Structures are given as structure tokens and as C-alpha cells.
């Protein structure tokens, strides 16, 4: 219910190379689709203390789960227009948000 009607979800992250390779884009795409919102994912990249390395690959995904822009490994900036008409169109034709129920013990 917290995301109901939100047009953009911002996800800052520092996935390791190992977990990022397997999970990063899958999780972001899932969040975009299930919330029918854009996802802007800013990801830390590079070598850090010890042998820790972060995956990077910042990206922007639209509410249909399509990558609008993405960075490879390395430093950079991903830019994209947020199409509010696309959000409205998808939500009208795929009203998944209306079917949500929050379950509680009450």
C-alpha cells in the first residue's frame, strides 16, 4: 500500500559482483512491474576495502519492465525521461494495483 500510485521508485544499492550479476536486474524489473512504476537504480561500482568489489550497472526500468537506460560496469550517469502517459496507460490496461491486499493479524 505504501507504493500505491508512486510513479518513481529510487533504489540505491551496492551489490557485490557475484550477487549483482545474478540478482540485480531481475529484482529491479520485478519491482517496476509489481508496482507499475519506474525504477531508478543507482548502483555503486568498483573496488573497495579488502577484496570487496561492487557490481555497478545503474539502470532505469519502466513500469512494463523494460530497460530504458543502463550503464555497463564503470562510472557514469543514466538518464531517461519519465513518461507519465505510459504510466497511466499501463495502469489502466493492467490494473494490478487495484488487486493488492495488505494482510495483517488484525
C-alpha positions in Angstrom: 0.0 0.0 0.0 2.9 2.3 0.6 3.8 2.3 -3.1 0.2 2.7 -4.4 0.3 5.4 -7.0 4.0 6.1 -6.8 5.5 7.0 -10.3 9.2 6.5 -9.5 11.0 4.3 -7.0 14.6 5.1 -6.3 16.8 2.2 -5.3 20.4 3.0 -4.2 22.5 -0.2 -3.8 25.9 -1.7 -3.5 25.5 -5.3 -4.7 28.7 -7.3 -4.9 29.8 -8.5 -8.3 28.6 -12.0 -7.5 25.1 -11.2 -6.3 24.7 -8.3 -8.7 25.4 -10.5 -11.8 22.6 -12.9 -10.7 20.0 -10.8 -9.0 20.3 -7.1 -9.7 18.3 -6.6 -12.9 15.8 -9.4 -12.0 14.9 -7.7 -8.7 14.6 -4.2 -10.2 12.5 -5.4 -13.1 10.2 -7.2 -10.6 9.8 -4.0 -8.5 8.9 -2.0 -11.6 6.3 -4.5 -12.8 4.7 -5.2 -9.4 4.4 -1.5 -8.6 3.6 -0.3 -12.2 6.2 2.4 -11.6 9.6 3.5 -13.0 12.6 2.2 -11.1 15.7 4.3 -11.0 18.5 2.2 -9.6 21.8 3.9 -8.7 24.5 1.3 -8.1 27.9 1.6 -6.5 30.7 0.2 -8.7 34.4 -0.5 -8.2 37.0 -1.9 -5.8 36.7 -1.2 -2.1 38.4 -2.2 1.1 39.9 -5.7 1.2 38.8 -7.7 -1.9 35.3 -6.3 -2.0 34.0 -5.3 -5.5 30.6 -3.9 -6.3 28.7 -4.6 -9.4 27.5 -1.2 -10.7 25.2 -1.4 -13.7 22.9 1.5 -12.7 19.7 1.5 -14.7 16.2 2.9 -15.3 13.3 0.5 -15.9 9.8 1.5 -17.0 6.5 0.2 -15.5 6.3 -2.6 -18.1 9.7 -4.0 -17.0 11.7 -2.7 -20.0 15.1 -1.2 -19.5 15.0 2.4 -20.6 18.7 3.1 -20.0 21.5 1.3 -18.3 25.2 1.6 -17.6 27.8 -1.1 -18.1 30.4 -1.5 -15.4 32.2 1.7 -14.6 31.4 5.3 -13.6 28.6 7.2 -15.4 25.2 8.6 -15.4 22.0 7.0 -16.7 19.4 9.5 -17.9 15.8 8.9 -19.1 12.5 10.7 -19.5 9.7 9.6 -17.2 6.7 9.1 -19.4 3.7 9.9 -17.2 1.3 8.9 -20.1 2.9 5.5 -20.3 2.4 5.0 -16.5 -1.3 6.0 -16.9 -1.8 3.7 -19.9 -0.2 0.7 -18.3 -2.2 1.2 -15.0 -5.5 1.5 -16.9 -4.8 -1.6 -19.0 -3.2 -3.7 -16.3 -4.9 -2.7 -13.0 -2.7 -4.9 -10.8 -2.5 -2.2 -8.1 -6.3 -2.5 -7.6 -5.9 -6.2 -6.6 -3.5 -5.6 -3.8 -4.4 -6.6 -0.3 -2.4 -6.0 2.8 -2.8 -8.9 5.2 -2.4 -8.4 8.9 -3.1 -10.3 12.1 -5.9 -7.8 13.0 
